[in-house]
Amino acid sequence: MTWLDACREEIQRRGLDPELGEVLRAFGGDHAPGPAELDAPLDRPQLAARSAEVLGREVDAGQAAMFARRLGAVADLLAASPTPSARLLRVGLFRRAEQILGEEPPRALRIRALVDFVWSQAVLLERDLSGLPSLEELAGSLELQDVARGLQHGRIEGPSREGPLHLNVLRARRPRLLTLDARPETDLVRLAARHGAPAAISGGFFLYSEPDIAPPSQRTDPVGLLVTGGEVLGPPVFRRAAILQDASGELSIERVGMRGVSLTVGAERLRVGAGARCVHRGQAREVQLGVGERGLAIVGARVVGLASDPGAWLEVPLAGFVLVAGAGPAHEVGAEVRYELPGPVLAAAMAGGPLLIGEDPLDLAAEDFSGSAPPLTFSQDETFDRNLLPRLGLGLTASGELIALAVDGRNLERALGLTLRSTARVLQALGCVRALNLDGGSSKRMVVGGRIVDLSTTEVVAGEASAEHVRPVHSAILFLPLP
């Protein structure tokens, strides 16, 4: 008898939702170590303290403390609920957290995902929301106000069948975008003001809690395709959905990868798919060279490793790749790498993923969210898109308008958050025919008219959100004024 067996018996005895049993299986399946007694003491202060200490060995102290605070906040919310489901979820939260803390890394990302997952299920179980408006009905009631020429903002909020919602919407007609690495500014309000942008949103994924960030990479480095002012600052290492704007101003949302990309290293020019292949972390951690092959490990604009002997192994950088090519000139570590993308010249581009609306949407494997590719919260997801989280989506309508959707979450009374599928439903209801996901969670941010319009979603709260804990923005998409 395990605690999971005891929970199953309690679910059956009380006639609770059978889905609760599947929720409790997440993050360990039927392997359920720990006391089997459902009334065994659950020491919340001790667990939070141990979480901060253990996770502090993997991530910085600030992150570890934040994850421990979230764990404690969800434990407290469950303890305050009188429902039988909340009692079992609290047991599951403690037991799974203790299990993860006793296992091998990565633990920080799993604790974060566990807390979000249990929170997501706790706020919906035993609630009858069937009589409330659907996402589509609420989206249809959206009223927009002019912000600048060609730019409008509105808000969708209130109770729904998905729980309480707080969504901010930007609608732009043929906007000029500036996609950029937001560092060192990191304050989206000041960044927008500096560029004279009437609106801005946070951008794509960046390195954050991955356990093996090694130089020259560093925490907060953008992941994947980034084009700023026509310059390729980040190559499309992973084939992921991206927002693209060409030199003529045309917008598109496409999956973009390394195939067809030309690289110039010194005086040598190589093209992926024509005598050279690219290996990233979604495929392997190391590459072994064959006879007549050489390998260049590349991160961003620099060569960080070399190998040319048959049978030699070359480590694949976390947010970079290994370029395997035939015989050619010798290069040096530190050599500069320049990129040229196939197709029309791009003025702006930023990768996110996965595709929310389009061909084969929500196909994580098709977008290289696999293996140890960053972010691990997607590549090693254990929740199967059942988490209600803060989200950020970007979509295009049939007429070419750009829709930005900021979904708030982690707020029991005002905003539970949405799954990826539900985010796609809202964007579709707003008229989008193609859409992609951008980085959400605590990173989600929207600025309109010089002020932040979305709620802070760093902490789990049961009332008003606080601006005390707000994560800096590390990449951004600015909506520039029309000429």
N, C-alpha and C positions, 0 to 999 in steps of 0.2 A: 504494500500500500504506500503510495506517494501522496504528497499534497495535491497533485493534479488528479489522482484517483479520488481523493476525498472531495475535491471541488466538483468532479463529475457526479458523484453520488448526491451532493447537495443540490446541484442543478436539476437533477432528475426528481429528487424528493420534493423540491419546492416548485417544480414546473416552470423553471426559468427558461429564457431564450437559449436553445441549444447552441446558437452561434457563440455564446459566452465560452463554451468549452473549447472552440477553435481559437478564440482570442487568447485563452490561457496557454495554448500549445505553442504560440509564437515565441521565438527566441529560445528554442530548445527542444521542441517537439515533445515526445513522451519521456525524454530524459528530464527528470524533475527532482534534483537533489534538495535536501533540506528537510526540516521537521514536517511530518505528515499531518499533524494536528492543526486544524483550522483555527483553534484558539491559542496556539502557541504565541508567546509574546513577540511583538513586532516593534523593535526599538528604532524609532524614526531618527532621533538625534545621532545614534551610533552609526546607522546606515549612511546618513548624509555626510557625516564626518569621514567615514571610511571611503566613501565615493570620492570626496575631494582629495583625499590623500593618495589613493590608488591612481586616479585619473591624472593627478598632477605629475605622475611619472611619464605620461605620454604627451600631454599638452601643457600649455602654460597655465600658471596658477589662476589667471582670470577665467579661462575657459572651464577649468576643473571646478571652480567655485560656482560658476553659472549653471553647469550641468547638475551639480549637487543641490543648488537652490531649486531647480525645476523638479528634481526628484522629490525633495521635501515638500514642495508646494502641492504636487499631485497626491502624494501620500496624505497630506492634511485634508485636501478636498474630498478624497475618498473616505477618510475617517469621519468627516462631518456629514456624510450622506447616510441616511437610515436604510437604504435599499439593500436587499440581499446580494444583488449583483456587485454593488460597490465593495461590500465586505470581501467577496471572493477576488475581485480585481486587486484589492489592496494586498491580499495574501500573494497573488500572482506577481504583483509589482515587486514586493520585497524578495520573494524567492528567486525570481529571474534576475533581479539586480545583484543579489548575493552570488548567484551562479556565475554571471558575467564577470564580476569583480574577481572571482577566483580562477578565471580562465586566462588563456594567453591573449595578448593584444591582437587586434585593436579592440580596446574596451570602451574608450571614450565615445566613439561613434555609436557603438551598440547601446550604451546606457542612454545616450541622447535619443536614439530611435525608440528604445523601449519606453521611455517616459512619454514621448509624443504619442506613441501607439496606444498605451494604456489610457492616457488622457482622452484620445480620440474616441475610444470605445466607451469609456465611462460616461461621457456626456450625452451619449445617444441611447444607450441601453435603458430599457424600461421607460422611455419617453414616447408618448403617442403624439407624433407630429403629422399624422395623416391629414388632418383638417387644415393645415397651414398652406400658404402659397408655395408653389413649386419655384425652382430657380428660374425657369423660363417666364413664369408670371411676374416675378419680381423684376427680372431684366426688362420686361416689356413696359414697366412703369417708370423707367429711368428718365429723368429730366436733366437736360444738359444746359450749362451756362457758358457764354462766350468768355474765353480767357484772353485770347489774342486772335489776330486774323488767322482763320483756318484751324483754330484750336478751341476745343470745348472740354469742360469737366463736369462730372456729375457723380452722385453717390447712390448706391443701393444699400439699404439697411433695413433691419427688422427681422421678425421671426420667419422661419421657412421650414420646409420639410427636412432640410439639412441642418437645422438648428439656427440660432441667431446669426445673422450675416452683417458684415460691415465691409463693403466693397467700394473702391474708388475707380472711376473710369475716365480715361482720356480718349477723346476722339479727334484725330488730326487729319486734315485734308492736304495731301501732298506735302508733308513736313520735310524740313531739312534736318537730318540727324547728325549728331556728333557722338560717336561711340569712342569711349576712351578709358584708359587706366586712370582711375580717379585719385590715385596716390600722388603726392602726399596730402592733398587737401582733405579728402575723406568726409567732409561735411557737404552734403548734397545741396543744401540751401546756398552756401557760399559759392560752391562750384557753379551752380546755375547762374548766380548773379555775376560771377566773373566773366562768363561767356554771354551774358545778356539773354539767357534762355528763359522763356516764360514758363516752361515746365521741364521736368526731368524725372527719370526713374533709375533705380539701381539696375545693374546689368547682369552679366553671366556669372558662371561659377569661378571660384578662386580657391587656391590651396588654403586649408584652414586647420582641420583636425586630423589630417592624414598622419600616420605615425612615422613615416619615413621620408619626410621632406629634407632633402640633402642639398648643400650648395652645388651649383649657384642658385638653385631655386630657394625661395623663402616663403614663409607664410604670408598670405594675401596676394601672391602672384596670380594673375588671371590664367584661366585654363581654356585652351583652345583658340579658335579664330578671333582675332581682333585687328580691325583695320581702322586707322585714325587718319583722317585727312588724306586718304589715298595711299598711306604707307602701311604695309603689312607688319604690324608689331608682334603678332602672335599667329603662327601657322595653324591650319585646321588639323591638328594632330589626330583628333578623334572625329569620326564622321558623324557630325551632329547637326541638328537643326540650328539655323542661324538667321538673323535678320540682316538683309543685304540692301544697300542702296548704291546704285551705280552712279557714274559721273553725270548722267543726265537727270538724276533725281528719282529714277524708277525704283520702287520698292519690291522686294520679294522675300519669301521665306522658303529656304531650301536646306536640305541636308548637304553639307559640304565637308569633304574629306581631303586626304593628301593626294589621291590619284590625279595625275595630270599637273600637279604643282611642280614648278621648276625651282631648283635651288642653285645658287651660285656660291661656291666655296673657293676663295682665292680666284684663280683664273679658270677653274673647272665649273662647268654647268651640267647639272644632272636633272633628270625628270622622273618623278615617281610613276611607275607603270611602263617606262621605256628604258629598261636596263637597270632600274633601281627599284627597290621595294622598301617600304616603311613598316617598322614593327613598333607598336606602342604597348602600354601597360594593360590595355584591355585584352591583349593577345598573349603576352609573355613577360616575365621579369628579366629573362636573359636570352640572348641570341647566340647560337653557335655558328661560326662561319664555316662554309664549305670551301672546297678547293677553288682557287681563283677568285675568292670573294674578299672584300674588305668591309669593315664596318665603321661608321661614324656615329657616335652618340651625340645627339644635338639637343640642346635646351634653348628655346627662343632663337636668338641671333648668334649663338656661339657653339662651337664644337667643344664638348666636354670630355670626350673619350675616343680612343682609336684602337683598332685591332686589324691585323692583316694576315695572321698566321692561320693556316687551315686547322680547324678544330678549336680555335680560340673562342672563348666566351666573352660577351660584352653585355654589361648590365644595361637594362632599359631604364632611362630616367623616368621619374614619377610623372612629370607633366611634359616630358619630351618624347623622343623616339630614337630608334637606331635606324640609320639609313644603310642598307646593305647594297653594295654595287660591285661591279666587276673591277678588274685591274684598272689602275689610274694613278694620277700623281699623288705623292705623299702630302699630308696636311699636318698641321700642328694643333694641339689642344689650345683653345682660345681663338682659333681662326674665326673670322666673321662669316655669317651665313645670311644671304639675302634671298627673299622669296618672290616668286611671281605666280599669281593664281591664274588658272585657265579662265576663259570667258571674258565678259566685259570688265573694264577697269572699274574697281569699286572705290567709292568715296568713303563709305562707312560700312562696317560689318561687325557683328558680335555673335558668338555662339552661345547657345543655351542647351536646350533639349530636355525631354524628348519633344518631338512633334506632337502637338495636341489635336490638330485638325489637318487632314491631308491624307496622303497614301500611307497605309500601315501606321496609323497613329499609336502612340504609347508603346512602341516596340523598343524597349530599352536595349536589347541585344543588337538590334540593327543600328543603334547609334553609339556602339562601343561603351555602353554602361555595363561593363563586365570586368572580370578579373580584379586587378587592383587599380583600375583606372579611376582617377578622381572625377567627381566626389564619390567616396566610398558609400555615402548614404544612399546613392542610387545604384552603384555597381554591386553592392552587397546588401541590397534591401531585403529585409526579412518580414515585411508587412504586406507586400503585394498590393500596394496602392490602397490601403485601408486607413491611412493616417489622415486626419483632418489637420491641415497645417496652413500657416500663412503661405500664400503663393503669389507669383508674379507672372502674368501671361501677356503675350503680344500677338495680335492677330491682324489680318488684312481682310477687308470686305471685298465683295465682287467689284465695287466701284473704285477700289484702290485706297480707301481710307484705312488709316492705321489706328487700331484700338489697343490701348494699354489697360490692363486690369490688375489692380493691386488688391489682394484678398487678405484681410486681417485674420488673425487667429490667436489661440492660446488665451482667450478671454471668455470665461464661462457665461457672462451675461450679455456680451455684445457681439462676439465674433468667435465662433468655434474654429473656423478655418474650413478648407475644402480638400477633397482628394484631387488628384490630377484629372480624373475623369469628370468630376463635377466642375472643375475649372474650365474644362473644354466645353461643357454644356452651356455655361454662362457666355463664353466667347461666341459660341455658335448662335445663341439666342440674341446676341448683340449684332449679328450679321456677318460674322467672320467665316470665310471659306477656307482659310489657312491660318494656323496659329502654332506658336511654340511656347514652351515653358522656359522661364528664366530662373535665376537663383531666387529661392523663396526663404522661408524660415525667418530668422532674425535679420537677414540681409535685405529683405523686401523694403523698399522705400519709394514714395512718390512725393514730389514737390510740385506745387502749382502756385503761380503768382507769388513766389518768394516765401512760401510756408509749407511745412510738412502737413499733408492732408490725411495720411493714414495713421493708424494706431501703432504704438510701439508694441512689438511682438517678441521681444527678447525673453521676457519673463512669463510664467504661467500665473494668471491673476483671476480673481473672482469678482472684480469690480472695475474701477477706472484704471486704465493703463498709465504707467508712469514713464516719464522721459528720463528717469535716472539712469537706466541701463539701456543704452541704444548703441547697437554695433555700428562702427564706422562703415562707410560705403567705399568699396575698393575698385569697382568698375561702374560705369554709368552710361546712360543713353540720354542725351540732351536734345530737346526739341527747340531748335533755333528759330528765331523770328524770320518770317518770310520776307524776301527782299521787296 
